Amino acid sequence: MWRPTSSKNMEFVRDLGADEVLAYDLGGLNTTTEFDFMLDTLGGSSYGDALKFMKKNSVVATIISGRDAVRPDYIDAVEEERQLTVKFVFTRPDGRNMNHIRELVEAQKIKPVVAEVLPLTIDGARKAHRLSQTGRVRGKIVLSNNN
Ligand SMILES: NC(=O)c1ccc[n+]([C@@H]2O[C@H](COP(=O)([O-])OP(=O)(O)OC[C@H]3O[C@@H](n4cnc5c(N)ncnc54)[C@H](OP(=O)(O)O)[C@@H]3O)[C@@H](O)[C@H]2O)c1
């Protein structure tokens, strides 16, 4: 597994299980590895930059919609040239999916990372929204009525 991050999070990403960690703020992304699969959580030009590391006929799952990031024009051509299969994945927070995620957590196949727990109040929601807008949150922000 290969993962770009900022230099401050390199150790954290290595601990999550990445074999190779590249910091986007230390001279750009470069590797000789070619990939069969990419999970895109950024979109935009970061996604475009990562496409050059994909093998021909490889697969991309993206969680980014047109509302999350502007898609540069050249991306269609690169996806076509590499003959990528690109799928948009959308989370449906229903009981069935939540139970499946719980099972994966219990089986330690997913390691949840909680950045901050805030009270389930208007002020808590406001603070959570502001935090989320920084684009720097490491993990999930939880609103809880247990604090
Ligand atoms: N399809 C769905 O079901 C679904 C569900 C949830 C979220 N989303 C979308 O997914 C996107 C990501 O959401 P998120 O909750 O992860 O929050 P986020 O605030 O977009 O992501 C924060 C993380 O991204 C990292 N990051 C920022 N720029 C980066 C870059 N150039 N290269 C590598 N890492 C970078 C930050 O690390 P550094 O501080 O190290 O840069 C930080 O840890 C959002 O656009 C959201 O709308 C989609």
The ligand as an SDF file (V2000), in Angstrom:
LIG
                    3D

 48 52  0  0  0  0  0  0  0  0999 V2000
  -18.6280    9.3150   -1.1740 N   0  0  0  0  0  0  0  0  0  0  0  0
  -18.8270    9.2840    0.1300 C   0  0  0  0  0  0  0  0  0  0  0  0
  -19.6090    8.4810    0.6190 O   0  0  0  0  0  0  0  0  0  0  0  0
  -18.0780   10.2330    1.0420 C   0  0  0  0  0  0  0  0  0  0  0  0
  -18.1520   10.0430    2.4200 C   0  0  0  0  0  0  0  0  0  0  0  0
  -17.4270   10.9010    3.2420 C   0  0  0  0  0  0  0  0  0  0  0  0
  -16.6520   11.9250    2.6820 C   0  0  0  0  0  0  0  0  0  0  0  0
  -16.6380   12.0930    1.3370 N   0  0  0  0  0  0  0  0  0  0  0  0
  -15.7800   13.1440    0.7290 C   0  0  0  0  0  0  0  0  0  0  0  0
  -14.4550   12.6550    0.8480 O   0  0  0  0  0  0  0  0  0  0  0  0
  -13.5460   13.7440    0.9850 C   0  0  0  0  0  0  0  0  0  0  0  0
  -12.5950   13.4960    2.1290 C   0  0  0  0  0  0  0  0  0  0  0  0
  -13.2910   13.6230    3.3420 O   0  0  0  0  0  0  0  0  0  0  0  0
  -12.5370   13.5140    4.7350 P   0  0  0  0  0  0  0  0  0  0  0  0
  -13.5810   13.2670    5.7480 O   0  0  0  0  0  0  0  0  0  0  0  0
  -11.3910   12.5580    4.6130 O   0  0  0  0  0  0  0  0  0  0  0  0
  -12.0080   14.9700    5.0500 O   0  0  0  0  0  0  0  0  0  0  0  0
  -10.9000   15.9800    4.4600 P   0  0  0  0  0  0  0  0  0  0  0  0
  -10.9490   17.1160    5.4000 O   0  0  0  0  0  0  0  0  0  0  0  0
  -11.1490   16.2710    3.0280 O   0  0  0  0  0  0  0  0  0  0  0  0
   -9.5110   15.1810    4.5730 O   0  0  0  0  0  0  0  0  0  0  0  0
   -8.5830   15.4930    5.5400 C   0  0  0  0  0  0  0  0  0  0  0  0
   -7.3460   14.6500    5.3430 C   0  0  0  0  0  0  0  0  0  0  0  0
   -6.8870   14.7550    3.9850 O   0  0  0  0  0  0  0  0  0  0  0  0
   -5.4720   14.8460    3.9920 C   0  0  0  0  0  0  0  0  0  0  0  0
   -5.0150   15.5920    2.7970 N   0  0  0  0  0  0  0  0  0  0  0  0
   -5.3450   16.8590    2.4440 C   0  0  0  0  0  0  0  0  0  0  0  0
   -4.7120   17.1910    1.2870 N   0  0  0  0  0  0  0  0  0  0  0  0
   -3.9850   16.1030    0.8990 C   0  0  0  0  0  0  0  0  0  0  0  0
   -3.1360   15.7970   -0.2280 C   0  0  0  0  0  0  0  0  0  0  0  0
   -2.9050   16.6920   -1.2000 N   0  0  0  0  0  0  0  0  0  0  0  0
   -2.5710   14.5510   -0.2920 N   0  0  0  0  0  0  0  0  0  0  0  0
   -2.8240   13.6390    0.6720 C   0  0  0  0  0  0  0  0  0  0  0  0
   -3.6090   13.8610    1.7550 N   0  0  0  0  0  0  0  0  0  0  0  0
   -4.1850   15.0720    1.8630 C   0  0  0  0  0  0  0  0  0  0  0  0
   -5.1570   15.6010    5.2700 C   0  0  0  0  0  0  0  0  0  0  0  0
   -3.8490   15.2290    5.7010 O   0  0  0  0  0  0  0  0  0  0  0  0
   -2.6780   16.3600    5.7960 P   0  0  0  0  0  0  0  0  0  0  0  0
   -3.0900   17.2620    6.9390 O   0  0  0  0  0  0  0  0  0  0  0  0
   -1.4780   15.5010    6.0740 O   0  0  0  0  0  0  0  0  0  0  0  0
   -2.6630   17.0730    4.4760 O   0  0  0  0  0  0  0  0  0  0  0  0
   -6.2360   15.1310    6.2510 C   0  0  0  0  0  0  0  0  0  0  0  0
   -5.7950   14.0280    7.0170 O   0  0  0  0  0  0  0  0  0  0  0  0
  -14.4030   15.0250    1.1220 C   0  0  0  0  0  0  0  0  0  0  0  0
  -14.4110   15.6760   -0.1260 O   0  0  0  0  0  0  0  0  0  0  0  0
  -15.7860   14.4800    1.4570 C   0  0  0  0  0  0  0  0  0  0  0  0
  -16.8150   15.3140    0.9940 O   0  0  0  0  0  0  0  0  0  0  0  0
  -17.3190   11.2550    0.5030 C   0  0  0  0  0  0  0  0  0  0  0  0
  1  2  1  0
  2  3  2  0
  2  4  1  0
  4  5  1  0
  4 48  2  0
  5  6  2  0
  6  7  1  0
  7  8  2  0
  8  9  1  0
  8 48  1  0
  9 10  1  0
  9 46  1  0
 10 11  1  0
 11 12  1  0
 11 44  1  0
 12 13  1  0
 13 14  1  0
 14 15  2  0
 14 16  1  0
 14 17  1  0
 17 18  1  0
 18 19  2  0
 18 20  1  0
 18 21  1  0
 21 22  1  0
 22 23  1  0
 23 24  1  0
 23 42  1  0
 24 25  1  0
 25 26  1  0
 25 36  1  0
 26 27  1  0
 26 35  1  0
 27 28  2  0
 28 29  1  0
 29 30  1  0
 29 35  2  0
 30 31  1  0
 30 32  2  0
 32 33  1  0
 33 34  2  0
 34 35  1  0
 36 37  1  0
 36 42  1  0
 37 38  1  0
 38 39  2  0
 38 40  1  0
 38 41  1  0
 42 43  1  0
 44 45  1  0
 44 46  1  0
 46 47  1  0
M  CHG  2   8   1  16  -1
M  END
$$$$
